[in-house]
Amino acid sequence: MEYRKLPRGTELIGTLGLGMGGIQKCSPEEIEAVVSRAIEHGINFFDLCAGGKSVYEPFGKAIAGKRDKVYFQLHFGAVYKENGEYGWSRNLKTIKNTFEWEMKALGTDYIDFGFLHCIDEDSDLNDIINNGILDFVKDLKEKGVVRHIGFSSHTPSVANKLLDTGIIDLMMFSVNPAYDLERGDEYGIGTTNERAALMRRCEKEGVGISVMKPFHGGQLLADNTSPFKKALTKNQCIQYCLDRPAVLAVVPGVRNLNDLYELLKYPASKPDERDYSLIGEFTPESAVGNCVYCNHCQPCPAGIDIGIVNKYYDLSLAGDKMAANHYDKLLIKADACVKCGHCDKRCPFKVKQQAKMQIIADYFGKGVKND
């Protein structure tokens, strides 16, 4: 398992997490077994949204004695009906009552990531502010009950407004090739460029991203349901998400132990089993030229880390004052390009990396420095 550090914290988050939203039909024993087996295999990051009331006590039992080894997202606004079914609310009293019950059921006295739930519209943002929900979560953080504040959203324009507050450490966002290439459903909101800009902003400002909907609700996994009419594998989808800027973890949902064992094939998979370069066959013009730092263009005969060179260039253009220093410390820079064209042939997003290396070399060669 690969682990990535939360930029605004010390936590090391496993790149493969688990979403508990689809597991509520299992017995309590199987739910506990899924979480326990996941932890045994190195998974330490979980999302508890939409799982239903039946998930909490088995989850709490599974993490008992291991609380310091796991991190999870708990959503303020996800609530549960009398029959235990998932729902959502913007009522502060309802949210407070739900939170008290969740803490007791989980057997914990703190939450790793307190999430503002499903902030998709401007009205959602207004509600959490005007109804006191945002202040409630901020107060819990001041008391140490919530370690980090995050939010979930599908909408780049609204997500940017929450990032403007400066209080966000983690954003849960819907990421997959269909959404990013403007071939998704009603949750694939934003243009290719808007979505890429949001992720790059998170990278620049040190806000991590946890990924929901990595398989586009399973549609990307079969030829007849994929919007590209060509299936991707789970390994390819997971790797695609992990190559996007600022992503710490992919959090696919599981329904049972079999689903967990299927996902656990990813950490042991070989690079060619994760290679999603076939998406170059259906990359639209709107996505052409956007480097996502995936390094599918490797190996470079000159030894240039093309992904990281592009990242420092983009961060510098976005105003990151440290990016030029990071670039200067690279042993092999963009000016080492031998113009062989190998990278141009391999790039899924059809970036003309050979020409881009010259642009980047010229840019940093002009003495771009931090103030």
C-alpha positions as CSV (number, residue, x, y, z in Angstrom):
1,M,0.0,0.0,0.0
2,E,1.2,3.5,-0.9
3,Y,0.6,6.2,1.7
4,R,0.5,10.0,1.1
5,K,0.9,12.7,3.7
6,L,-2.0,15.1,4.4
7,P,-0.5,18.4,3.4
8,R,-1.9,20.3,6.4
9,G,-1.2,17.5,8.9
10,T,0.9,14.6,9.8
11,E,-1.5,11.8,8.8
12,L,-0.3,9.3,6.3
13,I,-3.3,8.3,4.2
14,G,-3.4,5.0,2.3
15,T,-4.1,5.7,-1.4
16,L,-6.8,3.0,-1.5
17,G,-9.6,3.8,0.9
18,L,-13.1,2.4,1.4
19,G,-16.6,3.9,1.1
20,M,-19.2,2.3,3.4
21,G,-22.2,3.7,1.5
22,G,-23.2,0.4,-0.1
23,I,-22.5,-2.1,2.6
24,Q,-25.7,-1.7,4.8
25,K,-27.4,-4.8,3.4
26,C,-24.6,-7.0,4.9
27,S,-24.9,-8.6,8.4
28,P,-23.2,-6.7,11.2
29,E,-20.7,-9.6,11.3
30,E,-19.7,-9.2,7.6
31,I,-19.5,-5.4,8.0
32,E,-17.1,-5.8,10.9
33,A,-15.1,-8.4,8.9
34,V,-14.8,-6.1,5.9
35,V,-13.3,-3.3,8.0
36,S,-11.0,-5.6,9.9
37,R,-9.7,-7.3,6.7
38,A,-9.2,-3.9,5.1
39,I,-7.1,-2.7,8.0
40,E,-5.1,-5.9,8.0
41,H,-4.3,-5.3,4.3
42,G,-3.1,-1.7,4.9
43,I,-6.3,0.3,4.3
44,N,-6.5,3.0,6.9
45,F,-9.0,5.5,5.4
46,F,-12.7,5.2,5.3
47,D,-15.8,7.3,4.4
48,L,-18.9,6.7,6.5
49,C,-21.4,8.7,4.5
50,A,-24.7,7.1,3.4
51,G,-23.9,3.7,5.0
52,G,-27.1,3.7,7.2
53,K,-27.3,3.3,10.9
54,S,-26.5,-0.4,10.7
55,V,-22.9,0.3,9.7
56,Y,-21.7,2.3,12.7
57,E,-21.6,-0.2,15.6
58,P,-19.8,-2.9,13.5
59,F,-17.4,-0.3,12.2
60,G,-16.8,0.8,15.8
61,K,-16.1,-2.8,16.9
62,A,-13.7,-3.3,14.0
63,I,-11.6,-0.3,14.9
64,A,-11.6,-0.8,18.7
65,G,-8.0,-1.0,19.9
66,K,-6.9,0.3,16.5
67,R,-8.3,3.8,16.6
68,D,-4.9,5.4,16.1
69,K,-4.3,3.4,13.0
70,V,-7.4,4.5,11.1
71,Y,-8.8,7.8,9.7
72,F,-12.4,8.4,8.6
73,Q,-14.6,11.1,7.2
74,L,-17.8,11.8,9.1
75,H,-20.4,14.1,7.3
76,F,-22.3,16.8,9.1
77,G,-25.5,16.8,7.2
78,A,-25.8,13.1,6.5
79,V,-28.5,11.9,8.9
80,Y,-30.5,8.7,9.4
81,K,-34.2,8.0,9.4
82,E,-36.1,6.0,12.1
83,N,-35.6,2.8,10.0
84,G,-31.9,3.5,9.8
85,E,-32.0,4.7,6.1
86,Y,-29.6,7.4,5.0
87,G,-31.0,10.9,4.5
88,W,-29.6,14.5,4.7
89,S,-30.5,17.6,6.7
90,R,-29.5,21.3,7.1
91,N,-31.1,21.5,10.5
92,L,-28.5,22.1,13.2
93,K,-30.4,20.3,16.0
94,T,-30.8,17.2,13.9
95,I,-27.2,17.3,12.9
96,K,-26.1,17.7,16.5
97,N,-28.2,14.8,17.6
98,T,-26.9,12.6,14.8
99,F,-23.4,13.5,15.7
100,E,-23.8,12.5,19.4
101,W,-25.3,9.2,18.3
102,E,-22.5,8.5,15.8
103,M,-19.8,9.2,18.4
104,K,-21.3,6.8,20.8
105,A,-22.0,4.1,18.2
106,L,-18.4,4.4,16.9
107,G,-16.9,4.3,20.4
108,T,-14.7,7.3,19.7
109,D,-14.2,10.7,21.3
110,Y,-12.8,12.4,18.2
111,I,-13.3,12.6,14.4
112,D,-10.4,12.7,12.0
113,F,-12.3,14.6,9.2
114,G,-15.4,16.6,9.9
115,F,-17.1,17.0,6.5
116,L,-19.6,19.6,5.5
117,H,-21.9,17.3,3.6
118,C,-22.7,17.6,-0.1
119,I,-22.1,21.3,-0.8
120,D,-23.2,21.3,-4.4
121,E,-25.2,24.6,-4.7
122,D,-24.7,28.1,-3.5
123,S,-27.9,27.5,-1.4
124,D,-26.1,24.6,0.3
125,L,-23.2,26.9,1.3
126,N,-25.7,29.6,2.5
127,D,-27.5,27.0,4.6
128,I,-24.5,25.7,6.4
129,I,-23.5,29.3,7.2
130,N,-26.9,30.7,8.1
131,N,-28.0,27.7,10.1
132,G,-24.9,27.6,12.3
133,I,-23.5,24.3,10.9
134,L,-20.2,25.7,9.8
135,D,-19.7,27.4,13.2
136,F,-20.6,24.2,15.0
137,V,-17.9,22.2,13.1
138,K,-15.4,25.0,13.6
139,D,-16.1,25.0,17.3
140,L,-15.6,21.2,17.4
141,K,-12.2,21.7,15.8
142,E,-11.2,24.3,18.3
143,K,-12.1,21.7,21.0
144,G,-10.1,19.0,19.3
145,V,-13.1,16.8,18.7
146,V,-12.7,17.3,15.0
147,R,-9.1,17.1,13.8
148,H,-9.6,18.5,10.3
149,I,-12.4,20.2,8.4
150,G,-13.4,19.0,5.0
151,F,-16.3,19.0,2.6
152,S,-17.8,17.0,-0.2
153,S,-18.9,18.5,-3.5
154,H,-19.5,17.8,-7.1
155,T,-19.4,21.5,-8.2
156,P,-16.1,23.3,-8.9
157,S,-17.6,26.8,-8.6
158,V,-19.0,26.1,-5.2
159,A,-16.0,24.2,-4.1
160,N,-13.8,27.2,-4.8
161,K,-15.9,29.3,-2.5
162,L,-15.3,26.9,0.4
163,L,-11.6,26.9,-0.4
164,D,-11.7,30.7,-0.1
165,T,-12.4,30.3,3.6
166,G,-9.0,29.0,4.2
167,I,-10.2,26.4,6.8
168,I,-10.4,23.4,4.5
169,D,-7.8,20.5,4.8
170,L,-9.5,17.9,2.7
171,M,-12.1,18.0,-0.1
172,M,-14.1,15.0,-1.3
173,F,-14.7,15.4,-5.0
174,S,-16.1,13.2,-7.8
175,V,-13.2,12.2,-10.2
176,N,-13.1,9.8,-13.1
177,P,-12.3,10.0,-16.8
178,A,-15.9,10.4,-17.8
179,Y,-16.4,13.4,-15.5
180,D,-13.1,15.0,-16.3
181,L,-13.5,14.6,-20.0
182,E,-17.1,15.9,-20.0
183,R,-18.8,12.6,-20.7
184,G,-20.4,12.0,-17.3
185,D,-23.9,12.3,-15.8
186,E,-25.5,15.1,-13.8
187,Y,-22.7,14.8,-11.1
188,G,-19.9,15.4,-13.6
189,I,-20.2,19.1,-13.1
190,G,-17.8,21.6,-14.6
191,T,-15.7,21.8,-17.8
192,T,-12.5,19.9,-18.2
193,N,-10.5,23.0,-17.6
194,E,-12.6,24.1,-14.5
195,R,-12.1,20.7,-12.9
196,A,-8.4,20.7,-13.6
197,A,-8.1,24.2,-12.3
198,L,-9.8,23.2,-9.0
199,M,-7.5,20.3,-8.5
200,R,-4.4,22.4,-9.3
201,R,-5.6,25.0,-6.8
202,C,-5.8,22.3,-4.1
203,E,-2.3,21.1,-5.0
204,K,-1.0,24.7,-4.7
205,E,-2.8,25.5,-1.4
206,G,-2.1,22.2,0.3
207,V,-5.7,20.9,0.4
208,G,-5.9,17.1,-0.1
209,I,-8.5,15.4,-2.2
210,S,-10.3,12.1,-1.5
211,V,-12.1,10.7,-4.5
212,M,-15.7,9.5,-4.8
213,K,-17.3,7.9,-7.8
214,P,-14.0,6.6,-9.3
215,F,-15.8,4.1,-11.5
216,H,-18.6,6.4,-12.6
217,G,-21.1,4.3,-10.7
218,G,-19.7,1.1,-12.4
219,Q,-20.4,2.4,-15.9
220,L,-16.8,2.7,-16.8
221,L,-16.3,-1.0,-16.2
222,A,-18.2,-2.4,-19.1
223,D,-18.2,-1.6,-22.9
224,N,-22.0,-1.3,-23.0
225,T,-22.3,1.2,-20.2
226,S,-19.1,3.2,-20.6
227,P,-19.7,6.6,-22.3
228,F,-16.6,5.9,-24.3
229,K,-18.0,2.5,-25.5
230,K,-14.8,0.9,-24.2
231,A,-14.4,-0.5,-20.7
232,L,-11.7,0.4,-18.2
233,T,-10.7,-1.9,-15.3
234,K,-10.9,-0.9,-11.7
235,N,-7.1,-0.8,-11.5
236,Q,-7.0,1.7,-14.4
237,C,-9.7,3.9,-12.9
238,I,-8.0,4.0,-9.5
239,Q,-4.6,4.8,-11.0
240,Y,-6.2,7.6,-13.1
241,C,-7.6,9.2,-10.0
242,L,-4.3,8.9,-8.1
243,D,-2.5,10.6,-10.9
244,R,-4.7,13.7,-10.6
245,P,-3.3,16.7,-8.7
246,A,-3.7,16.8,-4.9
247,V,-5.4,13.4,-4.7
248,L,-4.5,11.5,-1.5
249,A,-6.9,8.6,-1.7
250,V,-9.5,6.9,-3.9
251,V,-12.5,5.8,-1.9
252,P,-14.6,3.3,-3.9
253,G,-17.6,1.8,-2.3
254,V,-17.9,-1.9,-1.2
255,R,-21.0,-4.0,-0.7
256,N,-19.4,-7.1,0.9
257,L,-16.1,-9.0,1.4
258,N,-15.9,-10.0,-2.3
259,D,-15.9,-6.4,-3.3
260,L,-13.1,-5.7,-0.8
261,Y,-11.0,-8.6,-2.2
262,E,-11.5,-7.3,-5.7
263,L,-10.2,-3.9,-4.7
264,L,-7.2,-5.3,-2.9
265,K,-5.9,-6.5,-6.2
266,Y,-4.9,-3.0,-7.0
267,P,-1.8,-2.6,-4.6
268,A,-0.3,-5.8,-6.0
269,S,-1.0,-5.0,-9.6
270,K,1.7,-4.4,-12.2
271,P,2.2,-1.0,-13.9
272,D,0.8,-2.3,-17.2
273,E,-2.4,-3.4,-15.4
274,R,-2.9,0.1,-14.2
275,D,-2.0,1.8,-17.5
276,Y,-4.9,3.9,-18.7
277,S,-3.3,5.4,-21.7
278,L,-6.1,4.0,-23.9
279,I,-8.1,7.0,-22.9
280,G,-6.0,9.0,-25.4
281,E,-8.3,7.4,-28.0
282,F,-11.3,9.3,-26.8
283,T,-9.7,12.5,-25.2
284,P,-11.8,15.4,-26.4
285,E,-10.3,18.6,-27.8
286,S,-11.2,20.4,-24.5
287,A,-8.8,18.2,-22.6
288,V,-6.0,18.2,-25.1
289,G,-2.8,19.8,-23.8
290,N,-3.5,19.4,-20.1
291,C,-0.7,17.6,-18.4
292,V,-2.0,15.7,-15.4
293,Y,1.5,14.7,-14.2
294,C,0.7,11.0,-14.7
295,N,4.1,10.2,-16.3
296,H,2.7,7.9,-18.8
297,C,5.2,9.5,-21.1
298,Q,8.1,7.8,-19.2
299,P,10.7,6.6,-19.5
300,C,12.5,9.8,-20.7
301,P,15.9,8.9,-22.2
302,A,17.3,12.1,-20.7
303,G,16.0,11.3,-17.3
304,I,13.6,14.2,-17.0
305,D,10.8,13.7,-14.5
306,I,8.3,15.2,-17.0
307,G,5.3,15.1,-14.6
308,I,7.1,17.0,-11.8
309,V,8.6,19.5,-14.2
310,N,5.1,20.3,-15.5
311,K,3.8,20.4,-11.9
312,Y,6.3,23.0,-10.8
313,Y,5.7,25.1,-13.9
314,D,1.9,25.0,-13.3
315,L,2.3,25.9,-9.6
316,S,4.6,28.8,-10.4
317,L,2.1,30.1,-13.0
318,A,-0.6,29.8,-10.3
319,G,1.4,32.0,-8.0
320,D,3.2,29.4,-5.8
321,K,6.3,31.3,-4.7
322,M,8.2,28.1,-3.8
323,A,7.7,26.3,-7.1
324,A,10.7,27.9,-8.7
325,N,13.0,26.9,-5.8
326,H,11.7,23.3,-6.1
327,Y,12.4,23.3,-9.8
328,D,15.9,24.7,-9.3
329,K,16.7,21.8,-7.0
330,L,15.9,19.2,-9.7
331,L,19.1,17.4,-10.8
332,I,17.7,17.1,-14.4
333,K,15.7,20.0,-15.7
334,A,13.6,20.7,-18.8
335,D,16.6,21.9,-20.8
336,A,18.0,18.4,-20.8
337,C,15.3,17.4,-23.4
338,V,16.9,15.6,-26.4
339,K,13.8,16.1,-28.5
340,C,13.3,12.4,-29.3
341,G,9.5,12.7,-29.3
342,H,8.9,9.6,-27.2
343,C,6.8,11.6,-24.7
344,D,4.6,13.0,-27.3
345,K,3.6,9.6,-28.6
346,R,2.8,8.3,-25.1
347,C,0.7,11.1,-23.6
348,P,-3.0,10.2,-23.0
349,F,-3.9,13.9,-23.1
350,K,-1.9,14.6,-26.3
351,V,0.3,17.1,-24.6
352,K,3.2,18.1,-26.9
353,Q,5.7,17.5,-24.1
354,Q,8.8,18.0,-26.3
355,A,7.7,21.6,-27.1
356,K,6.5,22.0,-23.5
357,M,10.0,21.2,-22.2
358,Q,11.4,24.1,-24.2
359,I,8.7,26.5,-22.9
360,I,9.4,25.5,-19.3
361,A,13.1,25.7,-19.7
362,D,12.8,29.2,-21.1
363,Y,10.4,30.2,-18.4
364,F,12.6,29.2,-15.5
365,G,15.7,30.2,-17.4
366,K,14.5,33.8,-17.2
367,G,15.2,33.8,-13.5
368,V,11.8,33.2,-12.0
369,K,12.3,33.2,-8.3
370,N,10.2,33.5,-5.1
371,D,10.0,36.9,-3.5
